[in-house]
Each structure stands twice: as C-alpha cells, then as structure tokens.
Amino acid sequence: MNFYVSAVNKLLRDQVDQPTIGIILCRSKKKTVVEFALETVQNPIGVSTYRLREELPAALQGNLPSAEQLGQELEAAAAQLETQVMDKNQ
C-alpha cells in the first residue's frame, strides 16, 4: 500500500493537497478489517478497532472516519449487495 500512497503523493498530489492516506477495507464472512496507510513506514497505522485509531497523528484523528465507522459502512454495503444478488436470483 505504501507504494501506491507514495505514487499518488509524487505523481498526482498538488501543492495545495494534504498528504495521501490509503485506506484498506477487507471483509470475510467472519471479520472486517480496516487499515489506514500513510506514506512513510515510520508513521503509525490504525487497524480495525477504534482504540488503534487513536495512534494516528493528532492532526488526522478529527479528519478521518474511525476504523469502526468504515467497517460499519463496509458491512452495510456488503449486506445491500447480498440482498440485490438474492433478489436478482429469485
């Protein structure tokens, strides 16, 4: 992920843009994982629980949805897609 975040920062980001933040959303039947990726490896990464989100830099904490909120959105979107597939198959 750091490769993509670095590429966006170097190739697409304008001078007025803030540094890029990558968000990884993964869902299996039993678990949803949300990760934030920042450009440098030294930057902390928040992972799938609200507690770990507190480790993001203070300047970012108020500007990003929590990992919990993103996980809930992913679950809602997956449920909606499953309903659409079931309706289509009937």
N, C-alpha and C positions, 0 to 999 in steps of 0.2 A: 504494500500500500504506500509505503514511503516513496517509492519510485514515482508513482502516479501523482502524489501530492507535490513532490519536487518538480515534476514536469509541468504541472499546472502553474506552480509559482514562477517557474522560469520562462515558460512559453506563452501563457495566457493572461497572467495577472498583470493588471495595470498599476501604475504608481499610486492611484487612489484606493486600490483594493487592499484589504487586510490579508494576512497570510491564509493560505488554504487550509481547511480542516477536512480530512477524509472521514467518512462515516461508513462503517461496515455493518450491514444488517444480515444476520443469518438466522434461519429458522428451521428447526426439525420438528418432528411430532411432539417431542417432549421438552424442548428447550428453545428459547430465543436468546440470541447473543447480539449485543450492540457494542461496537468499539469505535472510539474516536482515534484518528491518526493525525499526528502533527508532523511537520517536515523533518525535524531532527530527532534522532533516536534518543537524545537526552531528555526530550520533553516527555512529561508523564502522559499516560494514556488511560482513559476511563473505560471500564469494561462492564457491561450488562447489569450493574446494580447502581443505585443512586449513591451509595456510600463511596464507591470508587470515583464517581464523577467529581467529587469534592477535590480530587487530586489534580484536576485540570487547572491550568493557570487561572488566577483570580479574575483576570480581565475577560476570560472566556466563559466563566461559570454563569453569569447572568444573561449571556447572549446565545446560549445553546439550549435546546431541549435536553432534558435529562435522558440518560440511557433508558430509564424506566418508561418515560413518555414515548420514546422512539419504539421500544419493544411493544408497548400497547398499540401504537399505530400499526406496526407490522402485523401483530396478531389480528387486528380488526380488518386490515386489508386482505390477509390470508383467508379469514373466515368469509369475507364477501366474495372472494374468488371461488372458494369451495362451494358456496351457495349457488353462484352463477353456473358453475360446471354441473352441479346436481340438477338445477332447473333445466339446463340445456339437454341433459341426458334423459329427461322424463318425457 
